[in-house]
Structure formats: C-alpha cells, structure tokens
C-alpha cells in the first residue's frame, strides 16, 4: 500500500520544478531540492536529460541521492568526469547548458540573486557561502530556474548584495546588457516556491503564474517584500500524480531528508 | 630518474610550509588532504593565506586553530550541511571574540578561482572570463577587472594569476618520484599544482613506476613539479577518495554542531589534532571498524589497451 498523504509544500516545489524541465536536454544541477526535481524530471517528463554537476561531471547517473555537490555517486556510471576548468570553460561558458538551477538567500522582483552577505559586505550581519558557480551559471546557462522558499526576508525589495544577475533593473536594460556583453543565456524564466510558481513578464518583473493547492493568495502577498503581480484568475498548480509522489517518497528521497 | 621524494607528513610540512606562506590545499569535495591541514595546525604555522575554491572543514579547522590571516575562495560552506562556523566567527563583526581580528577575505566565483590557478600555471598576467558582468563582486574585490579584447571592442572580466607558495593535493596513488595518478572528481588539482612554487603530493598508495607507465592517461601531475610525496592512507578523511572510501557525511554534520561553539571546537582540535602525533594515530583512534562502513563495493573500470610499439 503506497503512501496516501497529500503532497507537501516541498513535494509541490519538486514536482513543479520537474514540470518546468519538460523537454530540456542539458541541466546544471545543485544539491537538495533541485537535485530531486531533476532526477524526477529524468524519470518522467525529460528522460533524455543529461545531468551536469559543477564538481566536474557530465551525464551523471547517481545511484543514490547525492548528499553534497561532489558526492562520489555522481562519478560512478557517468558519461564524463572532467576538470573544473573544462566544466566551467567548455561546458558552461561554451554554451552547452540549457538550464541551470539557482537559489539564494535573497531574490528581488527582477530575479537578481544574493548568496554573499546579509548586511554590509565589509561588516556583514550574516556571511553567506558566496557565488560558487552561481554568478557564471546566471550569465551562461541558456535559461535559469530558481527554487527557494518564500519569506519577506528572502523575497526583498532590494538585495543587500547582487551575486548573480537576473533581469537587472528590467527586461529592456537586461537584454541590452546581455547582447553587449555576450552573455550566453536569457536569464531567469521561472521561480518555484513553496507557495506557487512565478514567471517573468515582458518587462522582466516577476509575476505569479500559479498558486499551489495548499497555499492562499494572502500567504503569497504576506511573504513577498514588494507588491507581487497576480493575474485576475489565478490558476492552481497541477496536483502531483500518485506516481510522482511515489517516485519522490520511495526512490528519490526515501528518508525524507529534503522533501518532508 | 631522480631519487625518492618519499617523506613523512611531518617532514613535508616542516620543509615546505612556512609562516606567512600562501597555501592551497585543493580538492573539490573529493581528495582533500585533511592530514596535511592537521599537521600544519600541529606545527603551529601562522599568518597563512589560505587559498581554496571551497574552504570546507579543513580550513574551518585551520582558521579555528589560528593558522590563517586571509582566505581566498569562491564558496564558503560545509557542503550539503550549512555554514563554516569558525570562519563565520572571524568574518561577522558581531560574532568576533575579544582579542580576535577579522579575517581578510578575497572572493571570486568558481570559474574565476579556477582561472586564477590557470593563469598562474600558464605564467600569464590574467585569465579572461565572461563571469562578473552586472555582479557586485567586482565592486568588493578590486582584483576582478575588465579587459578589452585586442581583436574588437568586446570587454570581458579578468582575474589575476594565483601562484601559491605551496599546493598540497591528495590522490589515489603515486610513485616515489611524485608522478601522481587520480580518478574521480579532478577539481583543479592539476592547475593548482602547476601554479605553485612547491607541491606536496599525498597519496593513499605508493606504486612502482611501472604501474604509472602502464596507464599514462591517468597521470594528472608529473614528478617534475612535485617536491615531496607522502603516503597517508585515509589521509583525506572525513572527505573521500573515489573507489577507496566514502565521504563521512555523519562527521560533516557533527562538525556543524561542534563548530558552532568555540570551546567545543577547541576541545575537538585538542583531542583529534594536537592530541595525536600523526594521521596513523588519528586513524587508529577511530578504530578499523569505523572505516569499514565507509568502504564502497567495487566498480572497476574496464582496462584499455595502449599497444606495444617497438
């Protein structure tokens, strides 16, 4: 008898992220929720997808859930294991990545991200990990998907620090900069949270696209630090299928380490 | 062939790591020489500039032990777990203990950090890359600058070469001449080693040169650039060595608890670093059974045929 519990917020995030990957070929993966989302997509809507890990793996085929970005399970059975210079130069900057996943401590209405500090850079209130590969993924992956939980601390009017550029101050300026500076990517295309799925309007500003079945519009508004654009009739995010939930609960995260 | 470069860790660190040096212990999650980091702590090196893409637990421990004055990095965290708390205590003014000073910080992105080693290894004045455009990183790191293409109007960012005084790498095997073979995640071991003035190669196993020469594609660093070879089985624990042992994720999580508290961190260093003379004693202190659960089952590569041409 399989688990009949309704989908949790984390599970809705994972399934909505997997749906956003339909038809994509090469995906730059992170650990945690993005990793589960990508592995779910590979088993459902994007079976041909190649998983790329910044640690230096193309075509990973992990036999267990990787616990860190450099878990040995991403190496065994992969198509290619390469140096980080090759990974960032040939694969990422060379334009071979279709979609990259990013998250952050802060995001603004244009999808710019902060993973560096909260507070002043020289005397931070909280020192965060920094860029890692995020800054170059944001610039070079053809498309960016963001996964993060909503709160007024994370969805902010103004970033404390811009680690990774999104749509800058708006789509027109961003398009100009991308062309002038030869960026390989077109920036963020979606933001998936525990409450809903967001896209970006023509002017580059974030807007709600669908509301998760377990969430309310009041919750959405109360956890975003600016007045979020909401369509007149808000569609509901599709409920995960029984098979999607089974894959998450039985195969991808059986201990509930990430999706609980 | 030159003579053997095989020495013990104490000798390698005493001879090649000096106060004030820029030290790179590289290895991306994989093959991190904790054994070397701990010996540097035991020998009480001071005022080091520690360079590493991902400082990891090894630098958190070295910072806690007072070895470092500066960090050069691209991602500062406990991978898969959270923060490096000892380093945070030296980077957040509110958390700074009395008598301590803030660490100097110089940060890049991963591509920028790799590029610094590449420029250093190639003896070039800079490494150009497309990262940093419209990021705040160049505003806080004056060493990230723009350069105009000599072939057009295009401008890209550039990072300067990084030439560590000493780079320390860990790998599966080497011969006594220092020809190092490695498989699994290669990180930037090769680039960091070629960029360095001195190289210490730490390996799980010393093999005859004939083993190296039977599979030359697997050699990442030649003995030509290696100054000392150290045999240190389990020397990368709690990180891992592909095919030999798994990452000790339980310890990475445990460190999160230990490192939140300065006194607990100091107690850990006393017990597991100052309290043991070398890595063999550290391994013995855990007991052999401890490492059995970290040993993977076998997944050998098929062998390739290089051919015999005479």
Interface residues (C-beta under 8 A of the other chain):
Chain A: X31 X54 X55 X56 X57 X67 X68 X69 X70 X71 X72 X75 X76 X77 X81 X82 X83 X84 X85 X88 X89 X92 X93 X116 X121 X122 X123 X124 X125 X126 X127 X128 X129 X130 X131 X132 X133 X134 X135 X136 X139 X140 X161 X162 X163 X164 X165 X168 X177 X181 X182 X183 X184
Chain B: X28 X29 X30 X53 X54 X73 X74 X75 X76 X77 X79 X80 X83 X87 X88 X91 X92 X93 X94 X107 X108 X109 X110 X111 X114 X115 X118 X129 X130 X131 X132 X133 X134 X135 X136 X137 X140 X154 X155 X156 X183 X184 X185 X186 X187 X188 X190 X191 X240 X242 X246 X247 X249 X252 X296 X299
